[in-house]
Amino acid sequence: MNIGQAKEYIKQTVKLYLTKGEFGEYEIPVVNQRPVFLLGAPGVGKTAIMEQIAQELNIALVSYSMTHHTRQSAIGLPFIKHEEYEGMSYDVTEYTMSEIIASIYEIMRETGIKEGILFLDEINCVSETLAPSMLQFLQYKVFGRHRVPDGWVIVTAGNPPEFNKSVREFDVAILDRLKVMNVEADYRTWKEYALEQGVHPAIISFLDLKKEYFYLIENTVNGRAYVTARGWEDLSQMIRLYEDAGMSIDDTLIDQYIRNDSVVKEFGAYYELYCKYKRDYHVEDILKGKISDEITERAKKAGFDERLSLLSMLMDRVIADVRSNLNDADYLVALNPMLKTFNPGAGDAGNRDSVLTGMLSVNDKLRNDLKSMKKASAVSKEDERIKRLCIRFMEEAYKEALKSDEPFEVIRSRYNSELKTVKDTSVQIKGELESLFDYAQKAFEGGNEMLILVTEMTVNSYTSRFIARYGCDNYMKFKGELMLDERGSLMKDEVRELMEMNNGK
C-alpha cells in the first residue's frame, strides 16, 4: 500500500483501539491491542503521517528511535530494594521506570492529554541486549515492570533489510503479535501532500516529467545512490530559503539532499531552465492580467516540458496567495470569540480594568495551550501559526489599549482593520485566479494543460475552499466544459496519464 492508504488504516486502528464501552473502559484492553508495524523504505513519510494522525485525532504523540536505546534506557536501571516477610529480611533487584514509559507520563502530566500514540521507529534495529525484551513488550506492552498506560496505542516502524544493515529480521513469534503493513513509495500520493505543503513547483514539475526519480535506491561503483521523498521535501525548503536570500542554487546544494549524481545533474539543469522560464514569462504580469501577445505566442509554440513548468509556476504563486489568505481568515475566525469574552458590553463601556485583565488572561491561556500542544506533538503547523497570530494580536493590542480610556474600542478597531485587509486581499486573489484561467485559455487553447489546471484547482484543499467561498467564474466555466463533476476522482488518474503520454512514457 502507499503511505496515504497506510495513514488512513492506522488512523482507523487508533480510533478503534480508543473506543470505550458502556462503563468508560476501552473495548480492547491495551494488552490485547496488537501494535501496528509499518515496514517501508527510508524517507517515504512514516514519521510524518504519525504526526498528522495525532493532530487530526487531537491526541498526543511520543516518538522514539529504538536504535538510540540500550537495555538500560528502555527497561530502566536496576536498584536494590529491601523487603521483609514474616520476620525474614531480604534484598531484591528492582528497576527504575523506563525512559520511554516515563516520557508518556510526563506528557500526560504537563499537557493534560490522557490518550496518545507511542511511536517506536526502527524497532527492528534494536541492540542485541534489548532484543529479548521486545517480545515481552509487544505482547504485554511492558518495559521492565512498567506497563504502557491505558489510552496509548503502540505503532512501530522499520526498514526492510535491503535498506539497513542493522536490521534484525523478526521471527514468527514477534511478527504474529504485530499488524504488519508494507508501505511503498508512491508519487501520486506524495504529490497531493507536496501541493498541500507548498513544495517548490520546480521540484513538482520536474517529478511530473521524471517520475522514476521520485524514489530511487541503487548500487553504483561509488557506493549506494539514493533519492527519497524526504530528500525532495528538505531540498524544497532550502531552495525557497536560498531564493529569498538571493543566493544561487547549484549542484553542490542539490547533492546534499539528492544523493544520485545523474539526478542531481538533471534537476540542476531543469532548475536553471525553470528560472529562465520564470523570467521570460513575467509570471507577476500574467496574474495581474497584463497578458502580452509575445508570451502567449511563446507558450503556444513551447514544448510540453516548458508549458508544464509555466503552469506549475503560475499555480504555485496562486496557491501560495490563497493559502496565506485563508490562513489569515482562519486566524481572525479563531480570534473573534476570544475577544467577545472580555467585551464589557454596551452598558459598561468604561470598565477599562476588566478589559485589560481579560486580554492578559486570554493571552496566558493561548500561550499555555500552545506550549502543551507542542509538547504533545498535537498541533499542526497551521494551527500553531493561528495561535501565534492570536498571541501577537493580543500583545500588540494590549500595548495600544493601555493608552486608551476605551480599550475595547481599540481592540475592535484593530480587528476590523485586519478583517478588511483579508477581504481586500481575497478580491485581489480572485482576480489572479481569473487571470490565470484567461491566460491558460489563450496560451494552451484547450489542451491537456487546461485539464491539469482545472483538476489541480479542484483537488487542492486551499483553492477548492477559496473558490467555494468567493467564487471564480472562469473556473466554473471550464469545470463545466470538462464535466469535472461527472468524472469525479477518475480525473486525477486521467491527468497523470495525459502527462505521461506527453512525456513519451
LORORO-195612 format. One line per field, with one value per residue (C-alpha): x, y, z; residue number from 1. Coordinates in Angstrom, 3 decimals. Layout:
BEGIN
c1: X,...;
c2: Y,...;
c3: Z,...;
num: NUM,...;
This chain:
BEGIN
c1: 0.000,1.069,1.718,-1.688,-3.517,-1.321,-2.198,-5.942,-5.606,-3.552,-5.898,-8.888,-6.989,-6.134,-9.749,-10.991,-8.396,-9.520,-13.223,-14.801,-17.668,-20.724,-18.775,-15.943,-13.454,-11.613,-13.367,-9.970,-7.621,-4.102,-2.667,-4.859,-4.167,-1.901,0.716,0.989,4.301,4.875,7.529,8.868,11.918,13.523,12.178,8.686,6.954,6.334,7.122,5.245,1.957,2.160,2.301,-0.654,-2.720,-2.092,-3.049,-6.196,-7.366,-6.386,-4.246,-0.611,2.393,5.567,8.238,11.430,14.044,14.941,18.457,19.340,18.303,20.201,18.573,19.104,17.378,14.430,13.929,15.187,18.174,18.467,18.500,18.385,15.163,14.930,11.902,10.604,8.236,7.225,10.377,12.657,14.610,15.962,17.110,15.634,16.539,14.033,14.152,13.547,10.851,11.726,12.696,10.084,7.230,8.288,8.018,4.364,3.572,5.469,3.377,0.142,1.164,2.298,-0.445,-3.459,-3.862,-4.509,-4.585,-1.959,0.308,3.631,5.604,8.746,10.750,13.434,12.144,13.829,17.234,17.277,20.535,21.327,20.867,17.424,16.087,14.884,12.770,10.912,8.799,7.575,6.872,4.960,2.869,2.242,3.039,5.547,9.096,10.684,7.933,6.187,3.253,2.191,-0.725,-4.282,-5.278,-1.909,-1.722,1.581,2.703,6.110,8.086,11.199,13.117,13.423,16.838,17.929,17.884,19.560,22.458,21.473,18.075,17.313,14.687,11.793,10.888,7.329,6.785,7.221,5.511,2.488,1.954,2.009,-0.293,2.275,1.812,4.176,4.462,5.863,6.840,4.079,4.493,0.805,0.085,3.145,2.273,-1.071,0.799,3.500,0.968,-0.643,2.747,3.925,6.814,8.709,6.980,10.279,10.517,6.903,7.024,10.406,8.999,5.858,8.197,10.614,8.528,11.232,13.384,10.894,12.278,15.399,17.912,20.629,24.164,26.862,30.646,30.851,28.559,24.822,22.992,19.578,16.766,13.883,10.677,12.235,15.187,12.941,10.939,14.035,15.605,12.429,12.669,16.301,15.652,12.975,15.347,18.126,15.767,14.544,18.156,19.108,21.642,22.461,21.410,23.909,24.650,26.633,23.495,21.265,23.767,23.393,19.794,19.629,22.327,22.419,24.802,22.651,19.503,21.450,22.698,19.284,17.440,20.146,19.793,15.996,16.029,18.126,15.593,12.765,14.250,14.715,11.062,10.040,11.960,10.905,7.189,6.748,4.536,3.618,2.287,0.220,-1.543,-2.234,-3.989,-1.170,-1.013,1.152,0.817,4.520,4.356,1.093,2.594,5.729,3.643,1.695,4.891,6.653,7.136,5.198,8.067,8.168,4.389,4.141,6.849,4.999,1.729,3.430,4.878,1.511,-0.352,2.283,2.001,-1.801,-1.939,0.573,-1.531,-4.729,-3.151,-1.946,-5.337,-7.294,-4.894,-5.316,-9.091,-8.944,-6.900,-9.498,-12.301,-10.438,-9.718,-13.292,-14.827,-11.795,-12.371,-16.008,-15.055,-13.865,-16.283,-17.621,-20.948,-22.798,-23.809,-20.324,-18.011,-15.937,-14.833,-11.272,-9.539,-11.852,-10.975,-7.239,-7.316,-9.342,-6.786,-3.937,-5.935,-6.806,-3.226,-1.871,-4.303,-3.255,0.401,-0.182,-2.385,0.197,3.005,1.020,0.010,3.579,4.838,2.339,3.090,-0.656,-0.631,-0.191,1.929,-1.187,-2.862,0.364,0.514,-3.087,-2.345,0.849,-1.026,-3.669,-0.953,0.722,-2.601,-3.260,0.205,0.135,-3.492,-2.802,0.010,-2.349,-5.250,-3.164,-3.042,-6.800,-9.754,-11.835,-9.535,-12.173,-12.771,-9.038,-9.259,-12.384,-10.811,-7.642,-9.633,-11.872,-8.797,-7.248,-10.572,-10.796,-7.265,-8.186,-11.327,-9.446,-6.727,-9.311,-10.659,-7.132,-6.521,-9.825,-8.580,-5.364,-7.412,-9.484,-6.325,-4.697,-7.612,-7.728,-4.071,-4.361,-7.223,-5.242,-1.871,-2.905,-6.067,-7.964,-5.003,-4.072,-2.665,-6.171,-7.307,-4.383,-5.129,-8.819,-8.086,-5.358,-7.559,-10.288,-8.290,-6.181,-7.882,-6.896,-8.063,-11.237,-12.077,-11.298,-13.403,-16.292,-16.162,-15.515,-16.291,-14.384,-16.366,-13.640,-13.104,-16.803,-16.900,-14.029,-15.025,-18.418,-16.895,-14.657,-17.578,-15.325,-18.136,-19.329,-15.892,-15.035,-11.907,-11.054,-9.859,-6.721,-5.670,-6.511,-4.373,-1.405,-1.891,-2.015,1.187,2.905,1.785,3.095,6.365,6.609,6.279;
c2: 0.000,3.628,5.974,7.658,4.353,3.404,6.660,6.059,2.455,3.390,6.275,3.928,1.382,4.027,5.222,1.661,0.942,4.106,3.198,2.946,0.771,1.434,1.902,4.021,1.192,0.553,-2.072,-3.641,-3.565,-2.323,-5.799,-7.135,-4.311,-5.695,-2.998,-1.775,-2.454,-0.101,-1.626,0.568,2.109,5.146,8.592,7.605,9.568,7.077,9.567,12.410,10.511,9.709,13.434,14.054,11.273,12.601,16.125,15.015,12.876,15.508,13.061,13.143,11.595,10.283,9.220,7.266,5.804,2.414,2.488,5.054,2.838,0.324,-2.219,0.120,3.164,1.147,-1.216,1.005,0.993,-1.652,-0.784,-2.817,-2.761,-4.088,-6.332,-8.143,-11.091,-12.799,-11.703,-12.548,-9.735,-9.880,-7.648,-7.750,-6.112,-3.537,-1.280,2.414,3.340,3.008,6.304,5.596,4.909,7.858,10.146,9.169,10.063,13.337,14.281,13.430,15.420,18.528,18.646,17.017,14.847,11.283,9.446,9.169,7.174,5.681,5.553,3.427,3.852,1.474,-1.177,-3.922,-2.312,-2.714,-3.624,-7.256,-6.762,-5.206,-7.667,-10.324,-7.728,-6.699,-9.859,-9.159,-5.537,-6.332,-8.977,-7.397,-3.675,-3.733,-2.402,-3.912,-3.801,-0.743,-1.010,1.391,3.411,2.755,5.003,4.797,2.928,1.453,1.957,0.755,1.193,-0.119,-0.515,-3.742,-5.468,-4.330,-0.695,-1.023,-3.258,-3.048,-4.680,-7.780,-9.894,-10.668,-14.284,-15.610,-15.268,-11.484,-10.978,-12.909,-10.169,-7.311,-5.829,-5.744,-3.144,-2.945,0.587,1.550,4.943,6.362,9.636,10.352,10.177,12.247,14.920,15.596,16.017,18.137,20.567,21.000,21.597,24.079,22.010,24.084,23.961,23.301,20.005,19.046,19.848,18.067,14.927,15.136,14.692,12.286,10.140,7.494,9.977,10.412,7.495,5.697,3.500,1.738,0.442,2.178,1.903,4.803,3.166,3.341,6.180,7.212,9.699,9.845,11.773,13.240,14.453,16.277,17.974,19.072,20.359,22.322,24.163,25.016,26.230,28.639,29.995,30.414,32.221,34.547,35.370,35.897,33.068,30.904,27.254,24.807,21.087,21.284,22.250,19.755,16.943,17.440,16.204,14.167,11.542,10.416,12.107,11.755,13.017,15.939,16.967,16.619,18.537,21.211,21.752,21.736,24.285,26.663,26.348,26.807,30.086,31.225,30.486,32.447,35.489,35.198,34.726,37.502,35.464,38.514,40.327,37.343,37.127,40.857,40.393,42.016,39.316,40.239,38.616,37.740,35.491,33.984,33.027,31.668,29.338,28.144,27.140,25.690,22.005,20.205,20.436,24.206,24.589,22.378,24.406,27.623,26.206,24.996,28.449,30.126,27.613,27.773,31.537,31.466,28.555,30.327,33.508,31.537,29.609,32.812,34.496,31.538,31.130,34.806,34.401,31.296,33.227,36.009,33.458,31.829,35.213,36.547,34.508,35.238,38.977,38.579,37.053,40.418,42.707,44.973,45.378,48.495,49.371,49.029,50.592,52.252,49.035,49.518,47.281,44.376,44.525,44.751,41.910,39.802,40.342,39.170,36.139,35.101,35.548,33.463,30.679,30.807,30.508,27.624,25.764,26.143,25.003,21.920,21.027,21.391,19.253,16.569,16.966,17.517,20.783,21.198,23.981,25.848,25.599,26.699,29.702,30.631,30.539,32.552,35.192,35.382,35.815,38.540,40.341,40.269,41.562,44.434,45.336,45.334,47.885,50.163,49.591,50.674,54.194,54.466,55.126,52.755,49.768,47.563,50.119,49.991,46.215,46.331,48.858,46.789,43.617,45.300,46.725,43.278,41.839,44.477,43.639,39.962,40.806,43.202,40.609,37.957,40.221,40.599,36.852,36.143,38.409,36.355,33.190,34.714,35.960,32.535,30.889,33.664,33.136,29.339,29.522,31.754,30.026,26.378,26.578,23.822,21.447,18.995,21.843,23.234,19.827,19.771,23.298,22.679,19.366,20.759,23.709,21.194,18.680,21.229,21.864,25.546,26.560,24.477,26.223,29.644,29.132,27.748,30.851,33.617,32.035,32.110,32.462,31.102,28.061,27.210,27.725,25.388,22.906,22.645,22.276,19.464,17.858,17.523,16.726,13.776,12.279,12.684,11.063,9.491,12.930,12.703,9.456,10.823,13.894,11.748,9.556,12.597,13.925,10.578,10.399,13.893,12.882,9.883,7.269;
c3: 0.000,-0.367,2.553,2.168,2.486,5.448,7.184,6.879,8.037,11.097,11.893,11.884,14.004,16.612,16.729,17.249,19.956,21.788,21.588,25.034,26.169,28.307,31.549,30.145,29.718,26.487,24.360,23.608,26.642,25.952,26.483,23.655,21.205,18.525,17.666,14.087,12.339,9.425,7.173,4.388,2.767,4.443,3.637,2.460,5.227,8.040,10.806,9.100,8.954,12.665,13.448,11.134,12.730,16.252,15.188,13.368,16.313,18.912,20.862,21.967,20.261,21.873,19.378,19.919,17.615,19.059,17.598,20.283,23.178,25.258,27.520,30.489,28.951,27.622,30.555,33.402,35.728,38.490,42.165,45.386,47.389,50.950,51.700,54.774,55.100,58.367,60.122,57.211,55.581,52.059,49.190,45.698,42.425,41.188,38.143,37.696,35.212,31.533,29.925,27.229,29.652,31.819,28.781,28.361,31.976,31.582,28.550,30.349,33.421,31.522,28.876,30.481,27.356,28.527,25.181,22.510,20.232,21.308,18.057,18.101,14.911,13.642,16.016,14.002,14.639,18.423,20.123,20.827,24.573,24.093,21.505,24.006,25.816,22.654,22.579,26.108,25.206,22.009,23.772,27.184,26.485,29.360,29.613,32.695,35.319,33.915,31.533,28.778,30.255,29.125,26.245,24.499,21.202,20.039,16.450,15.306,12.102,10.443,7.200,5.195,5.450,1.981,3.137,6.519,7.501,11.183,10.656,12.697,10.974,13.299,13.857,13.610,17.367,17.111,13.737,14.994,17.584,15.073,12.435,9.615,6.871,3.902,2.512,-0.887,-2.271,-4.486,-6.368,-6.910,-3.199,-2.338,-4.897,-3.214,0.070,-1.617,-3.087,0.329,1.954,-0.674,-2.034,-4.604,-8.012,-9.785,-7.909,-8.589,-12.295,-12.623,-10.991,-13.126,-16.075,-14.368,-12.036,-11.939,-9.988,-7.145,-5.160,-6.254,-4.435,-6.402,-6.033,-8.070,-8.355,-5.887,-3.361,-2.776,-4.532,-3.288,-3.760,-1.268,-0.690,2.443,0.392,-2.105,0.645,2.548,-0.671,-1.387,1.924,1.301,-2.260,-1.011,1.655,-0.922,-3.290,-0.548,0.329,-3.330,-3.208,-6.211,-6.267,-7.741,-7.879,-4.625,-2.721,-4.534,-3.892,-0.133,-0.354,-3.578,-3.387,-7.002,-9.447,-12.562,-10.819,-9.343,-12.792,-14.423,-11.744,-11.645,-15.401,-15.127,-12.299,-14.410,-17.236,-14.765,-13.536,-17.127,-17.883,-14.801,-16.001,-19.623,-18.992,-16.387,-14.057,-11.969,-15.027,-16.153,-12.784,-12.870,-16.201,-18.201,-20.846,-23.828,-27.233,-27.082,-24.004,-25.228,-28.570,-26.911,-24.755,-27.777,-29.554,-26.497,-25.807,-23.126,-20.613,-20.885,-20.811,-17.721,-15.978,-16.757,-15.476,-12.275,-11.633,-12.101,-9.930,-7.198,-6.921,-6.806,-4.332,-2.060,-2.091,-1.482,1.395,3.057,2.688,4.059,6.977,7.864,7.654,9.867,12.422,12.584,12.915,15.829,17.423,17.305,20.160,22.345,22.007,22.968,26.312,27.637,25.803,28.558,26.772,25.756,29.308,30.783,28.238,30.919,32.631,31.481,34.010,33.211,29.526,30.134,32.671,30.247,27.498,29.717,30.823,27.258,26.119,29.005,28.125,24.468,25.423,27.813,25.326,22.573,24.860,25.881,22.330,21.040,23.900,22.902,19.158,18.773,16.840,13.079,11.583,10.501,13.911,15.560,13.236,14.089,17.803,17.373,15.352,18.080,20.707,18.666,18.188,21.938,22.789,20.289,21.007,24.749,24.322,22.372,24.770,27.761,26.300,25.803,28.084,25.916,25.367,23.783,21.032,20.277,20.014,17.875,15.515,15.134,14.469,11.865,10.137,9.777,8.640,5.910,4.756,4.425,2.442,0.139,-0.426,-1.294,-4.049,-5.434,-5.355,-7.029,-9.832,-10.004,-10.449,-13.224,-14.973,-14.646,-16.442,-19.061,-19.896,-19.857,-22.339,-24.706,-24.358,-24.159,-26.290,-24.535,-24.389,-21.672,-19.584,-19.079,-17.828,-15.391,-14.192,-13.507,-11.799,-9.540,-8.547,-7.690,-5.657,-3.767,-0.437,-0.336,-3.804,-3.549,-0.260,-1.676,-4.801,-2.754,-0.543,-3.090,-6.458,-9.758,-12.979,-15.249,-13.051,-13.100,-16.856,-17.662,-14.993,-16.681,-20.139,-18.897,-16.977,-13.965,-11.547,-13.609,-13.981,-10.303,-8.939,-12.297,-13.381,-11.283,-12.941,-16.376,-15.800,-14.820,-17.902,-20.167,-18.670,-19.134,-22.786,-23.452,-21.863,-24.152,-21.401;
num: 1,2,3,4,5,6,7,8,9,10,11,12,13,14,15,16,17,18,19,20,21,22,23,24,25,26,27,28,29,30,31,32,33,34,35,36,37,38,39,40,41,42,43,44,45,46,47,48,49,50,51,52,53,54,55,56,57,58,59,60,61,62,63,64,65,66,67,68,69,70,71,72,73,74,75,76,77,78,79,80,81,82,83,84,85,86,87,88,89,90,91,92,93,94,95,96,97,98,99,100,101,102,103,104,105,106,107,108,109,110,111,112,113,114,115,116,117,118,119,120,121,122,123,124,125,126,127,128,129,130,131,132,133,134,135,136,137,138,139,140,141,142,143,144,145,146,147,148,149,150,151,152,153,154,155,156,157,158,159,160,161,162,163,164,165,166,167,168,169,170,171,172,173,174,175,176,177,178,179,180,181,182,183,184,185,186,187,188,189,190,191,192,193,194,195,196,197,198,199,200,201,202,203,204,205,206,207,208,209,210,211,212,213,214,215,216,217,218,219,220,221,222,223,224,225,226,227,228,229,230,231,232,233,234,235,236,237,238,239,240,241,242,243,244,245,246,247,248,249,250,251,252,253,254,255,256,257,258,259,260,261,262,263,264,265,266,267,268,269,270,271,272,273,274,275,276,277,278,279,280,281,282,283,284,285,286,287,288,289,290,291,292,293,294,295,296,297,298,299,300,301,302,303,304,305,306,307,308,309,310,311,312,313,314,315,316,317,318,319,320,321,322,323,324,325,326,327,328,329,330,331,332,333,334,335,336,337,338,339,340,341,342,343,344,345,346,347,348,349,350,351,352,353,354,355,356,357,358,359,360,361,362,363,364,365,366,367,368,369,370,371,372,373,374,375,376,377,378,379,380,381,382,383,384,385,386,387,388,389,390,391,392,393,394,395,396,397,398,399,400,401,402,403,404,405,406,407,408,409,410,411,412,413,414,415,416,417,418,419,420,421,422,423,424,425,426,427,428,429,430,431,432,433,434,435,436,437,438,439,440,441,442,443,444,445,446,447,448,449,450,451,452,453,454,455,456,457,458,459,460,461,462,463,464,465,466,467,468,469,470,471,472,473,474,475,476,477,478,479,480,481,482,483,484,485,486,487,488,489,490,491,492,493,494,495,496,497,498,499,500,501,502,503,504,505;
